[in-house]
Amino acid sequence: MIRQGKGNPSLAQQCKLLGISRSTLYYKPKGMPLRDEELMRLIDKQYMKTPFYGSRSMRDHLRRLGHDLGRDKVRALMRKMGLQAVYPRPKTSKPHPQHRRYSYLLRELRINRPNQVWATDITYVPMAKGFMYLVAIMDWYSRKVLAWRVSNSLDADFCVDALKDAIQRYGAPEIFNTDQGAQFTSLEFTNLLKQNNIRISMDGRGRYQDNIFVERLWWTVKYQYLYLHVFEGGSALRKGLKSWFEFYNHERPHQAHGGNTPDEVYGEIAGVIEAA
């Protein structure tokens, strides 16, 4: 919106009209320190093994690896990654006043067919420089990944985009299960579910076991793919994930289904809807 050159107001006057500081024009964002990037990678790997680790336990783990840092630093990095220890505990924060939380509907529910229950979650993805976030939507019965998106922020938009894509390609499930993250309790996300007559289910706070199949997906994609590659940017990450998720759905056998792939278990539903 700022224009330079003859015939335009001075830079100071334009900044005043826009309500911003003139120094903003000359600000150049600084990249994340290399040490922080390495620490976040180490935290991510350990969190996949021990999701019950809080900042104190994670600090002790990093110290055993030779990194002398305090708990406040570890807490700040985990917050930036969207991580917190998962275990049953009392309420530690109030939900957004406009965000309703829903009951968990899957307890003792027999899940025996595709499109009965879908689930989703977000995970941190390390990059060569910095990091991104990955959201995936999974059919609970077949373990098929129906849609996914990556983003450099934790705004709800990329989660909503993934949900729209999954519904457009595969129809609507009976139940959709999430955690209580702000992205999934947002009005934009929950209203989209309601518009498609989908029942909303949410995990108990701090209970990652309630969404265990997506947690297992994160372990698989990270240890079998992401940790083995270095991605220079978002384009390379998206291209790599596209190939890996195609392999996961089409070729990777799943022990829970007698060696059949998620696509084979999901059946012909996708093809019927896409043809329509």
C-alpha positions in Angstrom: 0.0 0.0 0.0 3.0 2.3 0.4 4.0 4.1 -2.8 7.2 5.9 -3.4 8.1 8.4 -6.1 7.1 11.8 -7.4 3.5 12.7 -7.0 3.0 10.6 -3.9 2.8 11.8 -0.3 5.9 11.5 1.8 6.6 8.1 3.4 6.1 9.6 6.9 2.7 10.9 5.9 1.6 7.6 4.2 2.6 5.7 7.3 0.7 8.2 9.5 -2.4 7.7 7.4 -2.1 3.9 7.6 -1.5 4.0 11.3 1.9 2.3 11.2 5.4 3.2 12.3 7.7 4.3 9.6 10.3 1.9 11.0 8.0 -0.9 9.8 9.1 -0.1 6.2 12.7 -1.1 7.0 12.0 -4.1 9.2 13.4 -7.4 7.9 12.3 -10.6 9.8 15.1 -12.6 11.3 15.3 -16.3 10.8 15.1 -18.6 13.7 18.5 -19.4 15.4 20.0 -22.6 14.2 20.2 -23.9 17.7 16.5 -23.5 18.2 15.8 -25.4 15.0 17.9 -28.3 16.2 16.3 -28.3 19.7 12.9 -28.3 18.2 13.8 -31.3 16.0 15.1 -33.2 19.1 11.9 -32.2 21.1 9.7 -33.5 18.2 11.5 -36.8 18.0 11.2 -37.4 21.7 7.6 -36.3 21.9 6.7 -39.0 19.3 8.1 -41.5 21.8 6.9 -40.0 25.0 3.9 -37.6 24.5 3.5 -37.4 28.2 6.7 -35.4 28.6 6.1 -31.9 29.8 8.6 -29.1 29.7 10.5 -30.3 32.8 10.9 -33.9 31.6 11.8 -32.6 28.1 14.4 -30.3 29.6 16.0 -33.2 31.5 16.1 -35.2 28.3 17.8 -32.4 26.3 20.3 -32.0 29.1 21.2 -35.7 28.9 21.9 -35.0 25.3 24.3 -32.2 26.2 22.1 -29.2 25.8 22.3 -27.0 28.9 19.1 -24.9 28.9 16.3 -24.0 31.3 12.7 -25.1 31.6 11.4 -21.7 30.4 13.3 -22.1 27.1 11.9 -25.6 26.6 8.4 -24.5 27.4 8.7 -21.6 24.9 9.8 -24.0 22.1 7.1 -26.5 22.9 4.5 -23.8 22.8 5.8 -22.6 19.4 5.5 -26.2 18.2 1.9 -26.6 19.5 3.0 -29.4 21.9 2.0 -30.1 25.5 2.2 -33.1 27.7 -0.9 -35.4 27.3 -2.2 -37.1 30.4 -5.5 -36.9 32.5 -5.5 -33.7 34.5 -7.8 -30.9 35.7 -8.7 -28.0 33.5 -5.7 -25.7 33.0 -7.2 -23.1 30.7 -10.5 -21.7 29.7 -11.9 -22.3 26.2 -12.5 -19.4 23.9 -15.8 -17.9 24.9 -17.2 -18.4 21.4 -15.9 -21.9 21.0 -18.1 -24.8 22.2 -16.6 -28.1 23.3 -18.4 -31.3 22.5 -18.6 -34.7 24.2 -16.5 -37.7 23.2 -18.8 -40.1 21.2 -16.5 -43.0 20.4 -16.2 -44.7 23.8 -17.5 -48.3 23.4 -18.7 -47.5 19.9 -18.2 -50.4 17.5 -16.6 -48.9 14.4 -17.1 -51.4 11.6 -17.4 -49.6 8.3 -15.8 -46.8 6.2 -17.2 -43.2 6.6 -18.6 -44.1 10.0 -16.0 -42.0 11.8 -13.4 -39.6 10.6 -10.6 -38.1 12.8 -8.0 -35.4 12.4 -5.1 -33.8 14.2 -2.2 -31.4 13.6 1.5 -32.1 14.0 4.8 -30.1 13.8 7.0 -30.7 10.7 10.8 -29.8 10.9 12.3 -28.1 7.8 15.8 -27.3 6.7 15.1 -23.8 8.0 12.2 -23.3 10.3 9.1 -25.5 10.5 5.5 -26.0 9.3 2.4 -27.7 10.5 0.6 -30.7 9.0 -3.1 -31.6 9.3 -4.5 -34.9 8.1 -8.1 -36.3 8.0 -8.3 -40.0 8.4 -11.1 -42.6 8.0 -11.0 -44.3 11.4 -12.0 -47.8 10.1 -9.8 -48.1 7.1 -7.0 -45.8 8.3 -7.1 -44.1 4.8 -5.8 -40.5 4.7 -8.6 -38.6 3.0 -7.1 -35.2 2.8 -4.2 -33.2 4.2 -2.7 -29.7 4.2 0.4 -27.9 5.4 0.7 -24.4 6.8 3.3 -22.1 8.4 0.8 -21.0 11.1 -1.8 -22.6 13.4 -4.7 -20.7 12.0 -7.9 -22.7 11.4 -7.9 -22.0 7.7 -5.8 -24.9 6.5 -7.8 -27.3 8.7 -11.1 -26.1 7.2 -9.6 -26.4 3.6 -8.6 -30.0 4.3 -12.1 -30.8 5.7 -13.8 -29.2 2.6 -11.6 -31.3 0.3 -12.3 -34.5 2.2 -16.1 -34.0 2.1 -16.1 -33.0 -1.6 -14.1 -36.1 -2.6 -15.6 -38.7 -0.2 -18.9 -37.4 1.1 -19.7 -36.9 4.8 -19.0 -39.2 7.7 -21.5 -39.9 10.4 -19.1 -38.7 13.2 -16.0 -36.5 13.1 -13.6 -36.7 16.0 -11.0 -34.1 17.0 -9.1 -32.9 20.0 -10.1 -29.6 21.7 -7.6 -27.5 19.8 -8.7 -24.0 18.9 -8.6 -24.9 15.2 -11.2 -27.6 15.6 -13.5 -25.8 18.1 -13.6 -22.7 15.8 -17.0 -21.7 14.5 -15.8 -22.0 10.9 -14.7 -25.6 11.4 -17.7 -26.8 13.5 -20.2 -25.0 11.4 -18.9 -26.8 8.3 -19.5 -30.1 10.1 -23.0 -29.1 11.1 -23.9 -28.0 7.6 -23.1 -31.5 6.4 -25.1 -33.2 9.3 -22.0 -34.6 10.8 -22.0 -35.4 14.6 -19.1 -33.8 16.4 -16.9 -35.7 18.9 -14.0 -34.3 20.8 -11.3 -36.0 22.9 -11.1 -35.5 26.6 -8.6 -32.8 27.4 -5.1 -34.1 27.5 -6.1 -37.6 26.3 -4.2 -38.4 23.1 -5.4 -42.0 23.4 -8.9 -40.9 22.4 -7.5 -40.2 18.9 -4.9 -42.9 18.9 -5.0 -43.9 15.2 -4.0 -40.4 14.0 -1.3 -40.3 16.6 0.0 -43.6 15.1 -0.1 -42.0 11.7 2.1 -39.2 12.9 4.7 -41.7 14.3 4.6 -43.6 10.9 5.0 -40.6 8.6 7.7 -39.0 10.7 9.9 -42.1 11.3 9.4 -43.6 7.9 9.6 -40.4 5.9 10.0 -36.9 7.4 12.9 -37.6 9.6 14.8 -39.3 6.7 14.6 -36.2 4.4 15.5 -32.5 4.5 13.0 -30.1 3.0 14.2 -26.7 1.8 10.7 -25.2 1.5 7.0 -25.7 1.6 6.8 -26.7 -2.1 9.3 -29.5 -1.6 7.4 -30.6 1.5 4.1 -30.7 -0.2 5.5 -32.6 -3.2 7.1 -35.2 -0.9 4.1 -35.7 1.3 1.8 -36.1 -1.7 4.0 -39.0 -2.9 4.2 -40.5 0.6 0.5 -40.4 1.4 -0.2 -42.0 -2.0 2.2 -44.8 -1.0 0.6 -45.0 2.4 -3.0 -45.3 1.0 -2.3 -47.4 -2.1 0.7 -49.7 -1.3 1.5 -49.9 2.4 -0.1 -53.0 4.0 -1.8 -52.5 7.3 -1.5 -55.2 10.0 -4.9 -54.3 11.6 -6.6 -55.4 8.3 -4.7 -58.6 7.5 -2.1 -56.9 5.3 -4.6 -55.0 3.1 -3.9 -51.4 2.2 -6.1 -48.5 3.5 -7.5 -48.1 0.0 -8.5 -51.8 -0.3 -10.2 -51.6 3.1 -12.0 -48.3 2.3 -13.4 -50.0 -0.8 -15.1 -48.5 -3.8 -16.8 -45.6 -1.9 -14.2 -43.0 -3.1 -14.5 -44.1 -6.7 -18.3 -43.9 -6.7 -18.3 -40.4 -5.3 -15.5 -39.1 -7.5 -17.3 -40.5 -10.6 -20.5 -38.7 -9.6 
